[in-house]
Amino acid sequence: MKLCDDRSYFIFPAYGTAFRNMMPWLAQWENVFHGEHQFWHGFHGGGILAVPNTIPIQSRYRLATLNCHPKRVYGMVLGNEAGMEMADFLACAQEDRPPEFAVKLGLAERVPDPTVATTPEHLESLGNDRILLVVPRQKQKTLKQMEKLPEWFKTFGVQIDSTPCDIPKTLANVMTDWFSDPTRSLFGFRMSGGEDNAAWQTAVVYYIAEYWDTHVRGLQSLHFVANIDGAPCFRRNWTSNR
């Protein structure tokens, strides 16, 4: 799979109030990008915006996120060269969080602050296959709402098998590099469909990861695992929460 294409991807999360109605955003993007952009609507507000990389990076960020503050995809640090190249093409929009007193008085809604991590991970042995790797926190045996993954991903044209695959066998060559405890609970689901580049696929995974993290407890990370050009990797370089 290609590492990326000629576009950058901006994730607009499915929580808070700023991105529930994306129609005003679409109208503004049409004015500034003149149809050169593409947008995939999310299943609970927000979505994913693609912007040409021919636009200078500072202008790209400013025009895409408007009055919001972009952040890096949480987890995409300490990557190799290909990983950090991809990280430059991904960002997540953040709305301003209201003051705590306003939330307590019922004058504003609390904006969640998800902490789930997402990364793309290269695994040559997968060939043309792709895996969504779901990692609960240590000592967490399972996760609620896992059965909804196929429905969530279908919004973006991605198919997720409803039955988990054999992770110890599939990831046998990398388990000890990625996890200090390779016997911990892990769940893997085969994926297909969607855009044929790892940057877009990772953007979709992060949209779903943050939504899921605001609704359940115990989710540590989601990873897009595939045979990716340039062999991007992050997980083996993490220094904590392994």
Secondary structure, DSSP 8 states (H G I E B T S, - for coil): -BS--SEEEEEE-SSSSTTS--HHHHHHHHHHHTT--EEEE-SSS-EEEEEETTS-HHHHHHHHHTTSEEE--TT--S--HHHHHHHTTEEEEE-----HHHHHTTSS--------EEEEEE-GGGTT-EEEEEEE-TT----TTGGGHHHHHHTTTEEE-SS---HHHHTTTTHHHH-S-TTS--EEEEEEES-SBHHHHHHHHHHHHHHHHTT-S-EEEEEEEE--TT----GGG--S--
